[in-house]
Amino acid sequence: MSKYPIYLDYNSTTPCDQQVVDAMVPYFSQHFGNASSKAHAHGWYAEDAVSQAREQVASLIGADAKEIIFTSGATESINLAIQGLAQKHASRGKHIITVATEHKAVLDVCAHLQEQGYDITYLPVDAMGMIALDQLEGSIRKDTVLIAAMYANNETGVIHPVAAIGRLAQKYAIPFFCDATQAVGKIPVDVDTDCIDMMAFSAHKMYGPKGAGALFIRKKNPLLEIPPLFYGGAHERKLRSGTLNVPGIVGMGKAAALCQAMMASDAKHLQELRDMFWKEIGAIEGVQWNGQQDHSLTHVANICFNMQGGDKLIKTISKHVSVSSGAACSSATVEPSHVLKAMGLSDTKAHSSIRFSFGRFTTLREITIAIEEIKKAVSRLS
Ligand SMILES: *Cc1c(COP(=O)(O)O)cnc(C)c1O
């Protein structure tokens, strides 16, 4: 066994692909120019690299390079989009529709807006983690200025009917923002077919570096002309001032290009691993799958072990396998996952649920060892 546990927590963050690291390295000391230095070759070189990355990122999601704003990550992109849209349309209305199972990055921004007088509708989900489209349509009001719904859930992998949500938003001329952090690079995401107006995603969830992300903003739509979060230099179409993180952006571009090239082979590999994992783990007595399995990311398995003292199970398994109990952001506290609670799981069930998420570098051997360790831990504790 290696020094470290087996990493089955790819939804928290992914390792950088070595090809991404290799692409980034020259931009630290060799091509270190500031991408906004217009007067010299150092600046041009950096600017060219950023342009190429912008093309690569845009291509992955079917967008135009002009529609990509580079940020520090999905959390920043989410704040920029939601706060920006809320502020822009405040005079028209203050009603926002989102979903109970969104990532904290979305829920916390909504809570912040609520304190400022906005009215937020949190759509419920069913036991499978799915929203009901008629319920979404029914909650649209005259003063609704934003629909914010994620593409795929980070805890369960459940994929939402994004295109249908987008068409509804279009029908009522309401901007549709999508947190696609878990979907981009893993499954085909196309901002046109999916009718998305704004979309946040992050490099470190798709084998790129931490600290780099993007916000897609559909062009030529006055409804989407939002104000920035901060000022100073007017970089990124005045929406995100500050010297560009050239190595990070180059890394995100390379990661996007790799994901595009490898999407089919990654997906096939991951489906095989998950099927094998579930065949064994699903056979353990009392075990249950959380979420709509046939409509989920193929690399995620959120599994309820249905036993008392779930924290003990996670502790025992964690010695050998890095996993997450619910979202990473809430794992510092003992709060049961808000996602599993929204799906109707009891506290006991939520506490004995574990999220396993696999990735490009997960091997069959690692899965075999993980299965053994899980079985051992379960039989010791039950
Ligand atoms: C990881 C994650 C985020 C936050 O992304 P950062 O780039 O780490 O800020 C937001 N939404 C979802 C669904 C995520 O999985």
The ligand as an SDF file (V2000), in Angstrom:
LIG
                    3D

 15 15  0  0  0  0  0  0  0  0999 V2000
  -16.3420   22.8670   -6.4060 C   0  0  0  0  0  0  0  0  0  0  0  0
  -17.6490   23.4830   -6.7180 C   0  0  0  0  0  0  0  0  0  0  0  0
  -17.8460   24.8690   -6.6340 C   0  0  0  0  0  0  0  0  0  0  0  0
  -16.7640   25.8000   -6.1460 C   0  0  0  0  0  0  0  0  0  0  0  0
  -15.7000   25.8530   -7.0400 O   0  0  0  0  0  0  0  0  0  0  0  0
  -14.3260   26.6020   -6.7160 P   0  0  0  0  0  0  0  0  0  0  0  0
  -13.6470   26.7150   -8.0230 O   0  0  0  0  0  0  0  0  0  0  0  0
  -13.6080   25.7290   -5.7590 O   0  0  0  0  0  0  0  0  0  0  0  0
  -14.6670   27.9260   -6.1480 O   0  0  0  0  0  0  0  0  0  0  0  0
  -19.0710   25.3650   -6.9800 C   0  0  0  0  0  0  0  0  0  0  0  0
  -20.0700   24.5740   -7.4160 N   0  0  0  0  0  0  0  0  0  0  0  0
  -19.9250   23.2430   -7.5210 C   0  0  0  0  0  0  0  0  0  0  0  0
  -21.0550   22.4140   -8.0280 C   0  0  0  0  0  0  0  0  0  0  0  0
  -18.7110   22.6580   -7.1800 C   0  0  0  0  0  0  0  0  0  0  0  0
  -18.5750   21.3340   -7.2630 O   0  0  0  0  0  0  0  0  0  0  0  0
  1  2  1  0
  2  3  1  0
  2 14  2  0
  3  4  1  0
  3 10  2  0
  4  5  1  0
  5  6  1  0
  6  7  2  0
  6  8  1  0
  6  9  1  0
 10 11  1  0
 11 12  2  0
 12 13  1  0
 12 14  1  0
 14 15  1  0
M  END
$$$$
